[in-house]
Amino acid sequence: MDLTFASISEISDAVKAKKVSAKEVTKHFQGRIENLDGKLNSFTSKNENALQDAEAIDSRIAKGEDVGPMAGVPFGIKEMLCAKGMKATAGSKILENFVAPYDSTVVARLKKAGIVVMGKLNQDEFAMGSSNETSYFGAVKNPWNLECVPGGSSGGSAAAQAARLVVGTIGTDTGGSIRQPASFCGVVGVKPTYGRVSRYGIIAYASSLDQAGPMVSSVKDAALTMEVISGFDDRDSTTTQKAVPQWSKNLKADVKGLKIGLMKEYMKGSLHPDVQKTVENSIETLKKMGAEIVEVSVPMTEFAVPVYYLVAASEASSNLARYDGVKYGHRAEIKNLSAIELEDFYGLTRGEGFGKEVKRRIMLGTYCLSSGYYDAYYNKAGQVRRLIMNQYLEAFKSCDVILSAVTTAPAFKIGERISDPLTMYLNDIFTTSTNLAGLPGLSVPFGMSQDGLPIGIQLTAGHFEEQKMLDVAAALESASAVKGKHPHVI
Amino acid sequence: MSSRGYEAVIGIEIHVQLSTATKMFCADPTTFNAGDNENTSPVSVGMPGTLPVVNKKAIEYSIKTGLALGCDIRRKSIFARKNYFYPDLPKGYQISQYDQPLCENGTITFKVGDTSKTVSITRAHMEEDAGKSTHHGEYTLINYNRSGIPLLEIVSGPDIRTPVEAAEYARNIRQIVRYLDVCDGNLEEGSMRCDCNVSVRKIGETQFGTKVEIKNVNSFRFVEKAIEYEIERQIDAVERGEKIIQETRLWDPDKNRTFSMRTKEDAQDYRYFADPDLLPVIVSDSMIEQFRKELPELPIARAKRFQDEHALPEYDATVLTTEKDLADFYEATATESKNFKASSNWIMTELLRELNQANKQIKDSPIKPQQLGRMIALIDKGTISGKIAKTVFQEMWDSGKDPEVIIKEKGLVQISDPAALEKIIDEVLAANAQNVEDHKTGKKKNLFGFFVGAVMKASKGQANPELVNKILQEKLK
């Protein structure tokens, strides 16, 4: 068995059948991390107890216990998610030495399903960024081309998964942070419907938009991981009571009779020719497979990027207020604490602890929420957001899934856009409206650029209609130009 | 009250701590005497990634309070974040209700002396408490046990005019929340805190003066004193031609004065917005009806009923309804004794005196209402005399035994058998022949009382005094 390219269920089945021990699997991937991560910088910390954890799974199997559907499967977890006893830095200096005292619900559910946590994965600071260049722990490299960004903010997850340093990863998506890096790195990334996955224990960026999801190597693995992490959590009031479907069991790469929506507004922009070609190919492929193509319209999506930045920055300015140097995390070194004003204490600590992009968004959000500006910005953004959602609901009356590009271009060069935040923000033009509307979305690798970089296709479905989205993704996956290709770094 | 031609305009905000077993947004206990930071968890200290979940009991308690104050209950209310930095505020924001509070537009009517006063309740909204900082010169310690404790902030309209009214208003709010059993009303433990907004204006003016807030007053007496001081201070300032500055002041009970804490210039922009971690609180009509049904009879209504149905004097009715436990005790006693006024008398004199001396609450009374009621019935039946009853009462207090048991054990049954009494009286008269002679001849006056006493003594207090009187009068003719 080639462990490196095995799927989640292949490894789990083999471990349960004792064809390979969880410990051997863990060792194999530890070796890969050891050899390759120096080039990628995708890990921020490693689980020192991974081998013991794997042994524990092996001994439970030996005793005949049921260890769940992911027995001994090595996973990497984005820094945003708390895992008990491990650092949860959110890619920030301010949480550089913060060790989480508890498991996030997602991690707890994955552990219950039998995974072995291999370590924590690098990300943009507090998930703010589209290139993984804002991490306090340094930029992550795209394994397909080390000069390129892996995308952000879940760039560490995307890179580690693409390079097969682990078998599965978890990312978080606030405005496209799972789908965009998944597209740049050629992996499958799913942002579930808002409320599907508990946010408990996920360091908050923008609470009304954040959602965790799998970043894995196949649609089937994504469906399986979704089943494990989804479902009501009494510690997160915003989770749904809806039952979790058996997406992986029901998965069929069949689009006959399905209506694929092409959003008018997404078709008129200027796309990179390679991306344009990939989108066209995907449409042709689905047509050939028996899908019907229809045009839909979500006019308000034009305002998705500014609305997203207003909402996200506002919520972030409040969510990040807890990092004040009082209870945990970085505190500025102050010689004589009693001689300093409280405001200065916060100013020094937060000034040192947060990076440039985070400060920019805190300032923006503080401004949007301040009295006198609230109505013009935050409130107005909320109104437009509701219109975007209503227009989506209308669009889904005439189609099952909306297809589009994930980004305007394939992965760009490190440093190329970092000094131009507006261009960087426009990166998220196709992904943000999904979060604003709370819809599920995914990116599935489909095309290759002239320069040998993978290009993903984005699929968006109605609320809680993940199955349709996964089915279409499975159909595209079967005809993907990325299939069988691997990053150069491997 | 008018002072030097001025009148005060007073509004009060009362923070009521809801007596839930767990905190507003997580399952940490709310016990008062816990060790430092013992009642905390990742949620209540605002660890990264943690989320709040609303305590349903706190919603129920708030709705009940709102109903008792005649408020409209919003069918959909919103939790907002109030953003500000302070070391004892773990998340950098406090979860509170802002523009869509749970309860609005109520009123409360209460007695101030002989007159009736009505104060409007603008709103009552829910929020979580912050932690507590203690400063030790070089360093500060923070205890987060209070962090996340559920509070209901009851905001009155600017309808209060005198310090006495203000204190009476606060006492009445306390009485109501204690009746509802949603707050223990313990001011020393911080279960209730009052913020008083005070301004003054010339009598006849319709505009409000600039208001000053006196924050965190923790006793009704201090509410009265602080407002009294503040009114005089403001009038003095106005008389001197000074402008009142809008500010927050604190009451110093040792120096009997208020002092400035911060001015409006330092006022925060709290950047309120709906908390995205919490869903709106949806209250159904059936929930409201259910809670309305569960509301106890409130003190004013109960006092009125005691006057109407039990024919108690207003004074008795008011005293007996100050606390729900006391009113319950009285009603249970009266039901048992079927003698309303006697029940009221025994409770208001004997029982409350004993409780006060022993520093006990009514619910901890060693004498149960049924026991007291039966004792009163025994007096009415003539089984024991009122005098013996005092002995029985004392014994009940000491031992908690039933009155019947005590009477039997101590042989305290009243002797009401005329034959038996006659025998005792004859013996007493025989032993005091000279006195009988003196009495009959009128040589000595007022000997009748002496004979009664002697008979009572001879009967060990068990003789029925009425009968003794009657028989003695005949024998001494």
HADDOCK unambig.tbl for C-alpha pairs under 7 A between the chains (distance, minus, plus):
assign (segid A and resid 200 and name CA) (segid B and resid 49 and name CA) 5.90 0.50 0.50
assign (segid A and resid 200 and name CA) (segid B and resid 50 and name CA) 5.62 0.50 0.50
assign (segid A and resid 200 and name CA) (segid B and resid 51 and name CA) 5.94 0.50 0.50
assign (segid A and resid 201 and name CA) (segid B and resid 49 and name CA) 3.95 0.50 0.50
assign (segid A and resid 201 and name CA) (segid B and resid 50 and name CA) 5.36 0.50 0.50
assign (segid A and resid 202 and name CA) (segid B and resid 49 and name CA) 4.44 0.50 0.50
assign (segid A and resid 203 and name CA) (segid B and resid 48 and name CA) 5.23 0.50 0.50
assign (segid A and resid 203 and name CA) (segid B and resid 49 and name CA) 3.95 0.50 0.50
assign (segid A and resid 204 and name CA) (segid B and resid 49 and name CA) 5.80 0.50 0.50
assign (segid A and resid 207 and name CA) (segid B and resid 276 and name CA) 5.77 0.50 0.50
assign (segid A and resid 207 and name CA) (segid B and resid 277 and name CA) 6.22 0.50 0.50
assign (segid A and resid 208 and name CA) (segid B and resid 276 and name CA) 5.39 0.50 0.50
assign (segid A and resid 235 and name CA) (segid B and resid 51 and name CA) 6.73 0.50 0.50
assign (segid A and resid 235 and name CA) (segid B and resid 53 and name CA) 6.23 0.50 0.50
assign (segid A and resid 236 and name CA) (segid B and resid 51 and name CA) 6.23 0.50 0.50
assign (segid A and resid 236 and name CA) (segid B and resid 53 and name CA) 6.65 0.50 0.50
assign (segid A and resid 237 and name CA) (segid B and resid 53 and name CA) 5.93 0.50 0.50
assign (segid A and resid 237 and name CA) (segid B and resid 278 and name CA) 6.04 0.50 0.50
assign (segid A and resid 237 and name CA) (segid B and resid 279 and name CA) 6.73 0.50 0.50
assign (segid A and resid 238 and name CA) (segid B and resid 277 and name CA) 6.72 0.50 0.50
assign (segid A and resid 238 and name CA) (segid B and resid 278 and name CA) 6.75 0.50 0.50
assign (segid A and resid 238 and name CA) (segid B and resid 279 and name CA) 6.69 0.50 0.50
assign (segid A and resid 318 and name CA) (segid B and resid 83 and name CA) 6.74 0.50 0.50
assign (segid A and resid 321 and name CA) (segid B and resid 91 and name CA) 6.42 0.50 0.50
assign (segid A and resid 321 and name CA) (segid B and resid 92 and name CA) 4.69 0.50 0.50
assign (segid A and resid 322 and name CA) (segid B and resid 90 and name CA) 6.18 0.50 0.50
assign (segid A and resid 322 and name CA) (segid B and resid 91 and name CA) 4.36 0.50 0.50
assign (segid A and resid 322 and name CA) (segid B and resid 92 and name CA) 4.81 0.50 0.50
assign (segid A and resid 326 and name CA) (segid B and resid 87 and name CA) 6.33 0.50 0.50
assign (segid A and resid 338 and name CA) (segid B and resid 138 and name CA) 5.53 0.50 0.50
assign (segid A and resid 338 and name CA) (segid B and resid 139 and name CA) 6.79 0.50 0.50
assign (segid A and resid 369 and name CA) (segid B and resid 271 and name CA) 5.14 0.50 0.50
assign (segid A and resid 370 and name CA) (segid B and resid 269 and name CA) 6.56 0.50 0.50
assign (segid A and resid 370 and name CA) (segid B and resid 271 and name CA) 5.03 0.50 0.50
assign (segid A and resid 371 and name CA) (segid B and resid 269 and name CA) 6.67 0.50 0.50
assign (segid A and resid 371 and name CA) (segid B and resid 271 and name CA) 6.43 0.50 0.50
